[in-house]
Amino acid sequence: MAYSSHSNVPAPGFGNVGRFVLAPLRLIDGFFKSVVAANRFAHEVETLSMASDQRLAALGLKRDTLVADLAARSDLFRAA
């Protein structure tokens, strides 16, 4: 007869080791997420910079403050 345990109790001493081993992967993941978000922001700035003044006004934006307005609305530039 085989015994199988379904408890979620971690093995002693391995919790911090796992966190330590996975830390570089979390850092790399965060880096790539930041690159993707920055590319989306740049694409939005580029797209809206080609829009007409009427369209920008309808969105509540001005051409001369476009980047600053989009940055204020973005999650990328919020203070921690």
N, C-alpha and C positions, 0 to 999 in steps of 0.2 A: 504494500500500500504506500502510495506516495503522499507526501505532505506538501501542501501548497499554501503559502501565506499571502493574503491580499492586503496586508497592512501597508500604510503609507509612511511608516516610520523609516527615516533614512538610516543608513549604516553610520555608526559613530565616526565622526571625524572627516567624512567625505563631503559635507555640505559646503564648507569654505573652499576646499580644493576644486570642486566643480565650478564654483563661482570664479575662482582665480583662473582656471584653465579657459573658461568661456569669455573672459573679459576682453581679450584681443578681438574675438569674433564680434562682440557687441560694438566695439569701437569701429571696426571695419564696416559693419552694417549701418551704423550711424553716419559714417562718412559718405557711403553711397546714397543713403536717403537724403542727405544734405545736397549732394550733387544733383540728384533728380529734382529736388525742390527748386534749386537755383536755376536749373535749365527751364523749368516750367515758368518761373518768374521772368526770366529773360525772354522767353517766347511770348509771354503776355505783353511785356513792354514793347517788343518789336511789332506785334500785331496791332496793338492800340496806337502805336506811333504812326502807323500808316492809315489809321481811321480818319474820317473827316472831322472837322471841328464840331459839326452838328451832332455826330454820333458821340463824341467825347462829352459834349455838353449834356446830352441825354443821360449819360452815365454819371454825370456830376464830376467830370474831370476836366482839367485844362491842360493844353499841350505843354506849356512852359513848366508845369509842376507835375507832370505825368509820373515820372519815376518816384518822386517823393510821396505822391498820393497813393500809388500802388504799394509802395513799401510800408506805408502806414496801415494799409488794409491787410497786408500779408502777415502770416504767422512766422515768417522767416526772421523778421527784424524786431520781434518783441523782446523786451528786456526780461531777463531770467528772474 
